[in-house]
């Protein structure tokens, strides 16, 4: 049976029979079904065997959070015309951050619009929207995003603008200059600002999303154009800050589970312990180096015989994930180069890190699904497990890693019971109770203290 239309008692019975613990996920207002209900896989605290790892990108593998937060704040600044710090201090890192990290972009924007709408200026909302539309048409690289922006423009009565002959002339002759000049903008503002209708709440959310993505994509493109240092100075006041970096221990964790380290893991034990000590809030442990080394050598050699399949699973769209992962793999190469690993081993790792698409067995992004089906819905993780070729009966041989509330729920809703939360500063306010283990010391803790939750024989 694929479909059965039935009464509520029978439907309730199906749900009752499907699990012991459930996640009830609230859908956006325009979805008919108010809630989606997911049975959660029972929590697993150890594995006898491991064949797959599914792992979040932002906050787990990399940090782009600073950039996302900047772009969200920028959206509020633009719509309220408070671009300078002395006009508005910016997002409250204690109160706002838990609501603008780790969920879907729509949810983040909805929160900010609800909270800051009273600051917004109507003329600035209109100008910002027109700018976002024009920028996307002119410089946007993500096809799907471009289509969404065009669609929003049509819904907000800008069809005529989309056909305007002058759009052809927006592109600057300097390829590294990806901003639209004020003089060109004025033409569009004069002609089209008054065409925009009165905005409803859902229109504001759409506009907020377009303004946010415009800024975020502009920065990503600048990073791609090699202007990362310049933009880091502009955004964070310091040049040469890696705007995209790797979470602690990723450079060791990834090659280890791919069976690329073997005995060589012994050269990075001190390094892992140092990385562990850098985490705030972690359990205080005095590692017995000989025990840790012995355990990790066993674990590392286990993966030589049985390298796992790894999927990176992100609610970011492909265009973003592609730039972010390309950047972060450059950082992994830098980090590996500085370790005590033997040169031969380093060279192998460096060549493996040259192309993230070849390193991962699957890369799942929001582009593989739809904005309304992102985490905490299970879809992205279900797609990942399918692409890794792991059937349902082996989901108990998979570990999932996430830093956010919605991500941990999505992993267990996809059927993976061994769900490890690796919280960091921005998601420390999240409720991570869906996780089977919370590793405040991040991936170093998972390796040093928990031996990746695998109970294998020594020797
Ligand atoms: Mg995350």
Boltz pocket constraint, residues with backbone or C-beta under 6 A from the ligand:
constraints:
  - pocket:
      binder: B
      contacts: [[A, 56], [A, 57], [A, 58], [A, 59], [A, 60], [A, 102], [A, 402], [A, 403], [A, 404], [A, 407]]
      max_distance: 6.0
